[in-house]
Amino acid sequence: MTNLTLAWSQGATTCGAWTMLNTPVLAERLALVGHDYVCLDQQHGIVDDASLVASLIAVAAGGSAPLVRVAANEPSLISKALDCGAAGVIVPLVNDRRDAERAVQSCNYPPEGDRSIGPIRQSQGGPACIVMAESVSAVNNIDEICAVRGVDAVYVGPADLAVSLGCAPSLGVAPGAHAEAIAAILAGCSRRGVVAGIHCGTAEQAIECAAMGFQMITISTDTQLLAEAATRRLDEVREGLKGQHV
């Protein structure tokens, strides 16, 4: 059991950060801020294999649980992330029981799974297996996904879920069909005692999702934070320069 799964078992709400960039120092800084976990994104981010180990070491040194979103539900990708020292993996596009079983088996050594033994680094405790629900199929099959032994959390990908529903991409919870689908995922997790997670774009969304019952909430992404801070600083300076001859 990792520190993250221990916190979940105690009913804690965990807040995390997401990094899209292959910069270990940045990953370390996000951890030092005090996030419960920092996820290194190898699906849509540019966290490459060359920077992965250094980033995992940096996150752990900063005091956060280092997670990796792998590029696909493939045993070789999952085992490599874990062998490099990830405390858990976030597995995209898990749509049914078979997908969930594949993810769990890739995370665990025999007899629970079929992961090959050969770690470069070893994280403490068994790895967390976090599967993503981001499609109508996942919503319809949420009970059978949550019933798979070894699934520690179901993580909502709200933007892809919205597109799957025919809605505009959205972070957090949008009214209507999007909110109904997310409520169904939450209910399925609750019935099976599985942690529910979600990706948020604002502090208000994160607080709302915590009130709904999510225990794993990504509250910020490095590229978003950088853009927002840079925009705010630039706006402040330009406002101060109005009327000046520079």
Long-range contacts (C-beta under 8 A, 24 or more apart in sequence): 1-125, 1-126, 2-65, 2-87, 2-88, 2-123, 2-124, 2-125, 2-126, 2-127, 2-128, 3-65, 3-87, 3-125, 4-36, 4-37, 4-65, 4-67, 4-87, 4-88, 4-128, 5-88, 5-125, 5-128, 5-152, 7-36, 8-152, 8-153, 8-195, 8-215, 8-216, 11-215, 12-215, 13-210, 13-214, 13-215, 13-217, 14-215, 14-216, 14-217, 15-206, 15-217, 15-218, 15-219, 16-64, 16-67, 16-216, 16-217, 16-218, 16-219, 17-64, 17-218, 17-219, 17-220, 17-221, 17-222, 18-199, 18-218, 18-220, 18-221, 18-222, 19-45, 19-47, 19-55, 19-221, 19-222, 20-44, 20-45, 20-46, 20-47, 20-221, 20-222, 20-223, 21-45, 21-46, 21-47, 21-222, 21-223, 22-46, 22-47, 22-48, 22-50, 22-51, 22-55, 23-51, 23-55, 24-51, 24-54, 24-55, 24-57, 24-58, 25-58, 26-222, 27-55, 27-58, 27-59, 27-62, 28-58, 28-59, 28-61, 28-62, 29-62, 30-59, 30-62, 30-64, 30-222, 31-58, 31-59, 31-60, 31-61, 31-62, 31-63, 31-64, 31-66, 32-62, 32-63, 34-63, 34-64, 35-64, 35-219, 36-64, 36-65, 37-64, 37-65, 37-66, 37-67, 37-87, 37-216, 38-62, 38-64, 38-65, 38-66, 38-67, 39-67, 39-68, 39-69, 39-90, 39-218, 40-66, 40-67, 40-68, 40-69, 40-86, 41-69, 42-68, 42-69, 42-70, 42-71, 42-77, 42-81, 43-69, 43-70, 43-71, 43-72, 43-92, 45-69, 49-80, 52-81, 52-84, 53-84, 53-85, 53-120, 53-121, 56-84, 56-85, 56-86, 56-121, 57-85, 57-121, 60-85, 60-87, 60-123, 65-128, 66-123, 67-128, 67-130, 73-99, 73-102, 73-103, 73-106, 74-106, 75-102, 75-105, 75-106, 75-114, 75-115, 78-103, 78-106, 78-107, 78-115, 79-106, 79-115, 79-116, 82-107, 82-115, 82-119, 82-123, 82-127, 83-118, 83-119, 83-120, 83-121, 84-120, 84-121, 85-119, 85-120, 85-121, 85-122, 85-123, 86-123, 86-127, 87-123, 87-124, 87-125, 87-127, 87-128, 88-127, 88-128, 88-129, 88-130, 88-152, 89-127, 89-128, 89-129, 89-130, 90-130, 90-131, 90-132, 90-155, 91-129, 91-130, 91-131, 91-132, 92-132, 92-134, 92-157, 93-132, 93-134, 93-135, 94-131, 94-132, 94-133, 94-138, 94-145, 95-135, 95-137, 95-138, 95-141, 96-137, 96-138, 96-141, 96-144, 96-145, 97-141, 97-144, 97-145, 97-147, 97-148, 99-131, 99-145, 100-131, 100-144, 100-145, 100-148, 100-151, 101-148, 103-129, 103-131, 103-151, 104-129, 104-148, 104-149, 104-150, 104-151, 107-150, 108-150, 112-150, 113-150, 128-152, 128-153, 129-153, 130-154, 130-155, 130-197, 130-216, 131-155, 132-156, 132-157, 133-157, 133-161, 133-185, 134-158, 134-159, 134-160, 134-161, 134-164, 135-160, 135-161, 135-164, 136-164, 136-165, 136-181, 137-164, 138-185, 139-181, 139-184, 139-185, 142-184, 142-185, 142-187, 142-188, 142-189, 143-188, 143-191, 143-192, 145-188, 146-188, 146-189, 146-191, 146-192, 146-194, 147-192, 151-194, 152-194, 152-195, 153-194, 153-195, 153-196, 153-197, 153-215, 153-216, 154-185, 154-188, 154-189, 154-194, 154-195, 154-196, 154-197, 155-196, 155-197, 155-198, 155-199, 155-216, 156-182, 156-185, 156-196, 156-197, 156-198, 156-199, 157-199, 158-182, 158-198, 158-199, 159-199, 171-199, 171-200, 171-201, 171-202, 171-205, 172-198, 172-200, 172-201, 172-202, 172-204, 172-205, 172-206, 172-208, 172-209, 173-198, 173-205, 173-208, 173-209, 173-212, 186-212, 186-213, 186-214
